[in-house]
Amino acid sequence: MSNHRILNTRTPRVDAADKATGKALYTDDLKRPCLLTGAILHSPLAHARILNIDTSRAEKLSGVRAVVTHREAGTTPYGVSPARYDETVFCHDKVRYVGDEIAAVAAIDLDTALEATSLIKVDFEELPTVLDGRTAMDEGQPQLHEMYKNNICAQVHWHFGDIEKGRHESHLIRTDRLSSKMQDAAFLEPQSILAETSSSGNLTMWSSTQAPHYIQRTLAMALNIPLHKVRVIKPAVGGGFGPKASCSSAELATCLLAIKTGQPVKLTFDREQVFLHSRARHQFFHTMTTGVKKDGSLAFLEHECVLDGGAYASFGIATIYYSGSLLGGPYRLKNMKYDGHRVVTNKPACGAQRGHGAVIARALFEVQLDRIAEELGMDPIELRLKNVMEAGETTCNELFVSSFGMREALEAVRDSAAWKKKRSSGGKTRRDGKGIGAACGFFVSGAGYPIYRSRTYHCTVVTKVDEVGGGVTVSSGAADIGQGSDTVLAMITAEELGLSLDEVRVLSGDSSLSVDLGAYSSRTTLMTGHACREAALDVKKQILEAVAGMLEIPSETLDLRDGQVVSLAGELDFSKIRKEYLQEHKGFSDLPDAPQLTFAEASRIAFLELGTIIGTGKYRPPPLGGSFKGAKVGTSPAFGCSAQIAEVTVDLKTGEITVGHITGAHDCGYAINVTQVEGQMQGSMMMGMGEALMEQIIYDNKGRIVNANLAEYKIPTALDMPHLDAIIIESNEPSGPYGAKEVGEGAIMPVIPSILNAIYDATGVRIDELPVTPERLIAALRSKNDKREADA
Amino acid sequence: MKKIVSVTVNGVLHELAVEPRRTLLELLRENLGLTGTKKGCGIGDCGTCTVLLDGVATFSCLTLAIQADGCSVETVEGLARDGKLSRLQQAFVDHGAIQCGFCSPGMLMTATELLRRSNNPNEQDIRRAISGNLCRCTGYQKIVEAIKAASEDTL
């Protein structure tokens, strides 16, 4: 369907060879002269008042260069949402979770730095803890923060349409619940930071981050340094999935140590610290009441949710909004009420993680639709098809879907997975341990507004043509964290300039290159893609105008294709403007000899005529969303949607669940890189499957994580994962570049519920607590059998 | 007290004085500057530090440097020859088996060992071989496809 030369193909990533050979440098691979090593002192207690911090013994240890606490760092509050700045670089009055940062040390090596942290003496007054999100709001509970009365960090109360009217229209009403556990993003690269200062006071920080721009702002604000003196560089990043989008105490502390010592300092988390720092998936407690009419069309949804967010707000304000707003689609739903509370507890702070805020809500809603379908005697996919939105519709919470391949996605998975054949006749489940389940999802393609209130452009791109001619360099602040955005930018630029990927270099992930809000909310392809295309077209216009000027013809009659300038108005004689280039390159062996002017010649001529050729591009979404409180969260220039079918086998004696196959279809608008779109879908399936079946942070009664490692916090291995079929749906999004929109997060939405629905199909039992471990499933199977025997 | 370790890494013999408690991973990354081998956990859970020790896929974070004395070590930096990627590396690139790339070095070493001892591994053989190497980006699908393609030499 594509008439593009490079877009919509399976192009190898531009960084793949470096990553395959070990040449790609991640932050912990970087070295600087006189490099010191940093270490952090974490709180051993979940909730305590700090009475005194004595660093004297640590300071005296040989090899220690600096010890910093709140006394050096100050107590400027920071965080993610300006309305909830509730963190400081180091704790000063209280510690609020096991892992909270108290002090940091820079020393000549890691052993010395760790020894020094152990020599810091902290006197605590232990305080009672809040460890259960469900009771955190109750009267009489210990309070974590003065600013959060009753431990409520944020609350949302929405009512769209009229749910009472919906209730009256309903033929069937169900109430169901689903809860989850806190989860870890389990990216393979632990956070690492390297900071150094110049003699003129410029601070440079290399960090394993998803959002150089936000981090730059936070460093400047919290450390009180002018913004222009702070530069944040993102080297290769080994996965982020959300938690690396927020500025961390470790980043601030490392910068502070570099400032204090005047030497570069590197600090790398060990795996336990990754878990302690968290900022990953919240714990969700959802209750939903849904009504449908006789024909299965949705009448209303009443949704209550409590999020346990751990000790600080982090991204949690957005999380609590997303939990409600993203149920507005992909179905026609006129009446929706949502009451959400995000509470703070004495556990590591939660933040954004793939499918931000919406995955567990989506899971419950899709399970509930299955239960409704069963009660109505309808096929679950038919029920969904009856309700899906179409392009051009607006949700009850004022989200406009300009393209929407939901119906196509559902039909694609239904047909590809042979749903009708595998699902036993008439919807009666076999309950023989083999099951199949379906679900849908809905997600933003880039947040409509930045985290701080501003009409800032969300991204800018600067594309510069080599003055010597031949190549171009794309400069962008966008963060390639493994999802492949550098490759997308290279492909777009090559497409527009008629070049090969070899002739395009991408510099990215550096706050000094351009403004880009970063890799979160599945925004980069749509937003930075727009800016990148605009920059390339700007370059193209300048080059063609320069060439056309020399030929004394209109520039509209020229184009750049396949590395050449081509004439759209009959043959042209380029020989007279080629002479100078040939003279300049006497002795070179690769001189052009074809009749057409090469891009190298054209770009050199343009430089000689006009000076340096620089193209710029920018993007910010149009004003989006309604006027109600919180209407901005959940808005996006476009929405992705997806459908999935999971097939499982359950050992009815042990409760062991084997996922045999997942078939997913995702509407990404237009696949810029087919391989990468599939890769995002398959990665989403893996993360969702882990969350459905095995992933959970386990705390003891002191708020300590007991499984802070990748053996006991289980993520799927290659043996756990089934064959994954990824079907791409292209709906040609009007507001996306070339029709493209998101895939990175939307594809995780249907994974959990499709597996839960398949487990029910296989066993006849529903589990309302995630993950569905064999223990939970076997307990449910036993109680069902006991009930059956009692009934008999 | 430091001990002298004599180890051949990617065909080059090194003699190094290392403390007995240092790991092979530290020797590679810190003493030799071979940062292609990654540290994802340091305790043998993730497989990102996998190297070949006398041809056997080994977690370098759980191996002391002195245990490698007299041994031959292969790391990801040694897979390409004369600037040309190995068949397996090329398959990883072509099949989209690499996303963030942090598991790739260890994954490539494990798969290199597999393809040396098994001519035609089936999908289950491949999954079993790499089951000690975690990947959080790909769902393993394209990694399995890449290894299969390299084994069939259908690049």
Interface residues (C-beta under 8 A of the other chain):
Chain A: R10 P12 R13 D15 A16 A17 D18 K19 A20 T21 G22 K23 A24 L25 Y26 D28 D29 K31 A185 A186 F187 L188 E189 P190 A236 V237 G238 G239 F241 D270 R271 I481 G482 Q483 G484 T675 Q676 E678 G679 Q682 G683 S684 M685 M686 M687 N709 L710 A711 I715 P716 T717 A718 L719 M721 H723 L724 A726
Chain B: R29 G33 L34 T35 G36 T37 K38 K39 G40 C41 G42 I43 D45 C46 T48 T75 V76 E77 L79 A80 L85 Q89 F92 V93 D94 H95 G96 I98 Q99 C100 G101 F102 C103 S104 P105 L108 E123 I126 R127 R128 I130 S131 G132 N133 L134 C135 R136 C137 T138 G139 Y140 Q141 K142 I143 V144
